[in-house]
Structure formats: C-alpha cells, structure tokens
Amino acid sequence: MQNFLSVKTCSKQELMNIIKLACDFKANPGKYSQALAGKSIATIYEKPSLRTRVSFDVGIAKLGGHAVYLDQQNGALGQRESVKDFALNLSRWVDAIVARVFDHRTLEELVEFGSVPVVNSLCNLYHPCQAMADYQTLYEVRGNSLDGASIAYIGDGNNVSHSLMLAGAILGVDVRVITPLGYSPDAQIYEEAKHLAAQNGGSITLSHDVSHAKGVDAIYNDTWVSMGDSKSLEDIQKIFKPYQTNGKLMTDTGAKYFMHCQPVYRGIEATDEVVDSEGSLLMQQAENRMHAQNAILMTLLCK
C-alpha cells in the first residue's frame, strides 16, 4: 500500500491486517503511543465533519503524531491554488495527507503531484475508512471472524454502499445492496465488486426488495437526507419510506445487528426502537473509525 484512496486495489490479506492491527491498537493503545512520533499529517476538509475530524485528530495524537487541520478558509481546493501546487507544497512539510473532498479526482491529483501517502477520508465515490471500521465492527461482534459473514445495505446506492461492496467482496463477505428503483450503486463499481467477490469467495447482490435481506447478520443504513439537491425531504421520504429499518424489518429478516455510518435521522431511515436497541452497533462503528484509521496510517507510514 502506497495510498488509501479505495480498497479495491488491496488484497484480502492487506485488509485483514488492517482490521487485526485496528483491534490490537484498540486493546493496547499504549503499545502504539509513539508509532507516529515526529510525524505530521495534514487533514483537509472540503465538507463538514464530526466523526471524521475528531477520530483522525484524536487518533493521530494517540499515535504520538501531529494533525494539521485545513478547512476551506482559503477557498476550495483547485480554486485559490491548483491541487498540483497544493500537493507539492504539503509534501515538503507533512508526512501524509488525509482528505475529505467532493470529487475523487482531487484525491487522484494529490497522489499524482504529491510525494507522501494520501488517505481518502470521503469523496463522491468512496468512503473506505468507514468501510474498514464497519468490517472491524462486524469482525468483533462475530467473535473475531468474517467467515460466513453477511450484511444488507438498505438505502441509496452511494459512496458508502460502494466501499461496503468492494471491501466486502475482497474480505469474502455476502453483501446485499437493496435500493429503490433509480437509486442503485454505480454500475461499474458493482461490476468491479462482483469480480473481486468471485476471486475472494464473497457475494455481491443487488435488489429493490427488502425481503432479500432475510438471513443477514446485519442491516446497514445511511442517511437519506443528503441525497440529491433536486428533491425535498418530503419527496425523498415518499420514495424511501418502504426501505426504513424498523422493528418489523429486523424481525422479518432475522438480522441480529443494526449498523449506520451516521448522522442518523431518527424516525426517517431508522426508528428509535432500532437505533437504541441492544443490537445497534452505531457507537461501536463510530469508535472503530479511529482505530481503523490509525491502522491505515500505521500501515502507510510505519514501514
């Protein structure tokens, strides 16, 4: 691994190594307290953030490193200054770049012109750090194993669903993505995930029927509210209401766990009954963002 823009170029062993390293850091943080001593990481935010910013800032500090927060006070990347010059300058000062951006192409330019590792903390196509935290969580609750694991993502076919498919395919997980008509994941990414699943013993299924989630370990939601600017919340709710995760769906499918990358709009994509249930893994996922991201940074920088 030279960068972490998407999981699709990683091997199954590399992803499992990240998950196991994340679990070890979680259990033994003192062991890694100087892992990034003397290193500085620029964290760039084109989009607002709670979990991403705090988990990276605190996580880097726990590794003995220093996070340099860069927001958009100086304008969007590529406007006040080209992404090329931004990357060239940062590479002279920092040891890695973590970027939460609108367009995946921005990350590719940071890699192209920079000379330090780049981590994708979110873009329009992928959310790989979230996916690694999610599969770490599933690994933990299943007794430190993903053998035979299954997950159903229900909602919009977006960047989160893309990374869940790709990482799950490589890890050998049964991943089912269930969306309303017209909201399926990107077709090319779906085909890439199917190819990776065939190589690694996983399974990728697309559907518009929530009954196809029956028998999975976990049901996973993402917010509906951030979708397309052209539709109001009222219109979105009309389309997605049949895809809400509630007590009946959990019972009908037999899913033991509920997952969500947050922010969660209670009573919209999921009911309070589910969000606050014993099977809810939301806060474990949120905590694991820090651990998984630390494992990614250590993999890239501690060689």
Order of alpha helices (4+ residues) and beta strands (2+ residues): alpha-beta-alpha-beta-alpha-beta-alpha-beta-alpha-beta-alpha-beta-alpha-beta-beta-alpha-alpha-beta-alpha-alpha
